[in-house]
Amino acid sequence: MIHGLPMAVPSEELPPQVRIHEVGARDGLQNEKAVVPTAVKAEFIHRLAEAGLTTVEATSFVRPDWVPQLADAEELFPLLGDLGPQVALPVLVPNARGLDRATALGARRIAVFASATESFAKANLNRTVAESLAMFAPVVERARADKIHVRGYLSMCFGDPWEGPVPIHQVVRVAKALMDLGCDELSLGDTIGVATPGHVQTLLSELNEEGVPTNALGVHFHDTYGQALANTFAALQHGVTTVDASAGGLGGCPYAKSATGNLATEDLVWMLDGLGIETGVDLGRLTATSVWLAERLGRPSPSRTVRALSHKE
């Protein structure tokens, strides 16, 4: 790293602080062809926490045959107990059975994952949008009754590989339905990476107009067309303070083959550092973590910042 870079040039128009919702250990590793050993996953999560990330999505309690890369959820989650309450460890649950498995291990933050389109709801959950919301309703109700924090993921908010453009009113309708179920926050997913900044700001504005506050929203961008940072900046201009990212740019979506890697956490932190926005993340330690994991995956990180800071092309 070059001392003093990036130079921080703050803007009063942007939030002073952003919470990074790190998804590499779940959304990143679930898309790997090879199954990563449980011990490596546990060390990866510990390294992410040591780098200053306070929200690290740990795993997913889905059926093992759905996502075999995360079939070790019961073995992994107990290995993270020493991280303490200062590190939030949300986990995905698809249904009541998943909630039972997660809460039996002490999980206090869960996420459900819905789709703004019928095609992806069918591919991902083998249900219609309405049927998936009906499946989530008792899960969210039970979680809220037990004071468990609930995040709602909404996929295909900006485009769908089967349906093409997704009408904004359609996204808003499903987003509101998720919030009405009782979700504490909602992550808007650009699952195939087709969003552009104006689209992002228009969707956020229309959600606000329908009663969904900005402080309940997070954004989740993929970098398929190189737009993830531009779209994140547009969301910051709107006041969004929760941004999903994946260490090293890992990830995609096993049910949408056109989805490439998530926004790399290092690329995001470089930009936020330059904007004078506080994240609490040590970029050097985070980069070292992604280099460490890349060595175990047998390929270089796709993150531009990781490559620049580690001098690996």
C-alpha positions in Angstrom: 0.0 0.0 0.0 1.1 3.6 -0.7 1.0 5.6 2.5 -1.7 8.2 2.6 -3.7 6.9 -0.4 -6.4 7.1 -1.2 -6.5 10.7 -0.1 -9.8 11.4 1.8 -11.9 14.1 0.2 -15.2 14.1 2.2 -18.5 15.4 0.8 -21.2 16.8 3.0 -23.8 15.4 0.5 -22.8 11.8 1.5 -23.3 9.7 4.6 -20.5 10.0 7.2 -20.6 6.3 7.9 -21.5 3.1 6.0 -22.1 -0.4 7.3 -20.7 -3.0 5.0 -22.7 -6.2 5.0 -20.0 -8.8 4.1 -21.4 -11.7 2.1 -18.3 -13.4 0.9 -18.5 -16.4 3.3 -22.0 -17.2 2.1 -22.9 -15.6 -1.2 -19.3 -15.9 -2.3 -18.4 -19.4 -1.4 -21.8 -20.9 -2.4 -20.9 -20.3 -6.0 -17.6 -22.1 -5.9 -17.3 -25.3 -7.9 -15.3 -27.0 -5.2 -16.5 -27.4 -1.6 -14.3 -25.3 0.7 -13.3 -27.1 3.9 -15.2 -26.0 7.0 -12.0 -25.0 8.8 -11.1 -22.7 6.0 -14.5 -21.1 6.1 -14.2 -20.5 9.8 -10.8 -19.0 9.5 -12.0 -16.8 6.6 -14.8 -15.4 8.8 -12.5 -14.8 11.7 -10.0 -13.0 9.4 -12.9 -10.8 8.1 -13.9 -9.9 11.6 -10.3 -9.1 12.5 -10.1 -6.7 9.5 -13.0 -4.7 11.1 -16.1 -6.1 9.4 -18.9 -6.1 12.0 -21.5 -7.9 9.8 -20.4 -11.1 8.2 -23.0 -13.3 6.6 -21.9 -16.8 7.8 -23.8 -19.5 5.9 -27.2 -20.7 4.7 -29.5 -23.3 6.3 -30.9 -24.5 3.1 -31.2 -28.2 2.0 -27.7 -29.6 1.4 -28.7 -30.8 -2.0 -29.7 -27.3 -3.0 -26.4 -25.7 -2.1 -23.9 -28.4 -1.3 -21.1 -25.8 -0.8 -22.9 -24.7 2.4 -24.0 -28.2 3.6 -21.8 -27.8 6.7 -23.8 -25.0 8.3 -24.3 -27.0 11.5 -20.5 -27.7 11.7 -19.5 -24.2 10.8 -21.7 -21.9 13.0 -20.5 -23.3 16.4 -16.9 -22.5 15.3 -17.8 -18.8 15.3 -19.1 -18.4 18.8 -15.9 -16.8 20.0 -16.4 -13.7 17.8 -18.8 -12.4 20.4 -21.8 -10.0 20.1 -19.7 -7.3 18.4 -19.8 -9.3 15.1 -23.2 -9.9 13.7 -23.5 -13.3 11.9 -26.7 -13.4 9.8 -27.6 -16.7 8.1 -30.0 -17.4 5.3 -33.1 -19.5 6.0 -35.5 -20.5 3.3 -38.4 -21.9 5.4 -39.5 -22.9 8.9 -37.1 -25.9 8.9 -34.2 -23.7 8.1 -35.2 -21.4 10.9 -35.3 -24.3 13.3 -31.8 -25.4 12.3 -30.4 -21.9 12.7 -32.0 -21.0 16.0 -31.0 -24.4 17.5 -27.4 -23.2 17.1 -28.2 -19.7 18.6 -28.5 -17.6 15.4 -29.9 -14.2 16.2 -30.0 -12.7 12.7 -31.6 -14.4 9.7 -32.4 -13.5 6.2 -35.1 -14.7 3.8 -34.7 -14.4 0.0 -37.4 -13.5 -2.4 -37.6 -12.5 -6.1 -39.1 -9.6 -7.8 -39.8 -11.8 -10.8 -41.8 -15.0 -11.3 -39.1 -16.7 -13.4 -36.4 -16.4 -10.8 -38.8 -17.3 -8.0 -39.5 -20.5 -9.9 -35.8 -21.2 -10.6 -34.6 -20.4 -7.0 -37.5 -21.6 -4.8 -39.7 -23.6 -7.2 -42.6 -21.3 -6.2 -44.4 -18.3 -7.5 -43.7 -14.9 -5.9 -46.9 -15.1 -3.9 -46.2 -18.7 -2.8 -42.7 -17.7 -1.6 -44.0 -14.8 0.4 -46.6 -17.1 2.0 -43.8 -19.5 2.9 -41.7 -16.7 4.5 -44.6 -15.2 6.5 -44.6 -17.7 9.4 -40.8 -17.7 9.4 -40.6 -13.9 9.8 -43.4 -13.9 12.4 -41.7 -16.5 14.5 -38.3 -14.8 14.3 -39.8 -11.4 15.3 -41.6 -13.1 18.2 -38.2 -14.4 19.4 -36.6 -10.9 18.8 -34.4 -12.2 16.0 -33.4 -9.6 13.4 -34.8 -10.4 9.9 -33.3 -9.2 6.6 -35.2 -9.6 3.4 -33.3 -10.1 0.2 -35.0 -9.2 -3.0 -33.4 -10.5 -6.2 -33.8 -9.3 -9.8 -34.6 -5.8 -8.8 -33.1 -4.3 -12.0 -33.3 -7.0 -14.6 -34.0 -10.7 -15.1 -32.2 -13.1 -17.5 -35.5 -14.6 -18.6 -37.8 -11.7 -18.4 -35.5 -8.8 -19.3 -36.4 -5.4 -17.8 -38.3 -5.6 -14.5 -40.9 -2.8 -14.1 -40.1 -0.6 -11.1 -43.7 -0.8 -9.8 -43.3 -4.6 -9.7 -40.2 -4.4 -7.6 -41.8 -1.9 -5.3 -44.8 -4.1 -4.8 -42.8 -7.2 -3.8 -40.5 -5.0 -1.7 -43.4 -3.6 0.3 -44.8 -7.1 0.7 -41.6 -8.2 2.3 -41.5 -5.2 4.6 -45.1 -5.7 5.5 -44.2 -9.3 6.6 -42.1 -7.7 9.3 -38.6 -7.6 7.9 -36.3 -5.2 9.7 -34.3 -4.4 6.6 -34.4 -5.0 2.9 -31.5 -5.6 0.5 -32.1 -4.7 -3.1 -30.3 -7.1 -5.4 -28.9 -6.4 -8.9 -28.5 -10.1 -9.4 -27.2 -10.1 -12.9 -25.5 -6.7 -12.7 -27.5 -4.7 -15.2 -28.4 -1.7 -13.0 -27.3 1.8 -13.8 -27.2 4.8 -11.5 -30.4 6.6 -12.6 -32.3 3.3 -12.3 -31.0 2.9 -8.8 -32.0 6.3 -7.7 -35.4 6.1 -9.3 -36.2 2.7 -7.6 -35.0 4.1 -4.2 -37.2 7.2 -4.6 -40.3 5.2 -5.5 -39.8 2.9 -2.5 -39.6 6.0 -0.3 -42.9 7.3 -1.9 -44.5 4.0 -1.0 -43.5 4.2 2.6 -40.2 2.2 2.7 -37.7 4.4 4.4 -34.1 4.7 3.2 -32.7 3.6 6.5 -34.3 0.2 6.1 -32.7 -0.3 2.7 -29.4 -1.9 1.7 -28.0 -2.4 -1.8 -26.4 -5.5 -3.3 -24.7 -5.0 -6.7 -23.0 -7.4 -9.0 -20.2 -6.0 -11.3 -21.1 -7.8 -14.6 -21.0 -4.6 -16.6 -18.6 -2.7 -14.4 -21.3 -0.6 -12.8 -21.3 -1.8 -9.2 -19.3 1.1 -7.7 -21.2 3.7 -9.8 -24.5 2.2 -8.6 -23.2 2.2 -5.0 -22.3 5.9 -5.3 -25.8 6.7 -6.6 -27.3 4.9 -3.6 -25.0 6.8 -1.2 -26.2 10.0 -2.8 -29.7 8.9 -1.9 -28.7 8.3 1.7 -28.3 4.6 1.8 -25.9 3.5 4.5 -25.9 -0.3 4.2 -23.9 -1.8 1.3 -23.5 -5.5 0.6 -20.1 -6.6 -0.7 -18.0 -9.7 -1.0 -14.3 -10.0 0.0 -12.2 -10.4 -3.1 -15.2 -10.0 -5.4 -16.3 -13.7 -4.8 -19.7 -14.9 -5.8 -22.4 -15.0 -8.4 -25.7 -16.9 -8.2 -26.0 -20.6 -8.8 -29.5 -20.1 -10.2 -28.7 -17.2 -12.6 -25.8 -18.2 -14.8 -25.3 -14.7 -16.1 -24.6 -13.4 -12.6 -20.9 -12.7 -12.1 -19.0 -11.6 -9.0 -20.4 -9.4 -6.3 -19.0 -5.9 -5.7 -15.6 -6.5 -4.1 -15.4 -5.3 -0.5 -11.8 -4.0 -1.1 -13.0 -1.9 -4.1 -15.8 -0.6 -2.0 -13.6 0.3 1.0 -11.0 2.0 -1.3 -13.8 4.3 -2.7 -15.3 4.9 0.7 -12.0 5.7 2.3 -11.4 8.2 -0.5 -14.8 9.8 0.2 -13.9 10.1 3.9 -16.7 7.7 4.8 -16.1 5.7 7.9 -16.4 1.9 7.7 -14.1 0.6 10.5 -12.4 -1.7 8.0 -8.6 -2.0 7.7 -8.1 -2.3 4.0 -4.6 -3.8 4.3 -5.8 -6.6 6.6 -8.9 -7.2 4.4 -6.7 -7.4 1.2 -4.4 -9.9 3.0 -7.4 -12.0 3.8 -8.6 -12.1 0.2 -5.1 -13.0 -1.0 -5.0 -15.8 1.7 -8.3 -17.2 0.5 -7.4 -16.9 -3.2 -4.4 -19.1 -2.5 -6.7 -21.7 -1.1 -9.1 -21.5 -4.0 -6.3 -21.8 -6.4 -7.0 -18.6 -8.4 -6.4 -14.9 -8.1 -9.0 -12.5 -6.7 -10.9 -10.6 -9.3 -10.9 -7.5 -7.2 -8.9 -4.6 -8.8 -7.9 -3.3 -5.4 -6.7 -6.6 -4.2 -4.6 -7.0 -7.3 -3.2 -3.5 -7.0 -2.3 -3.7 -3.4 -0.9 -7.2 -3.5 1.0 -6.4 -6.8 -0.6 -9.5 -8.4 -2.0 -9.3 -11.9 
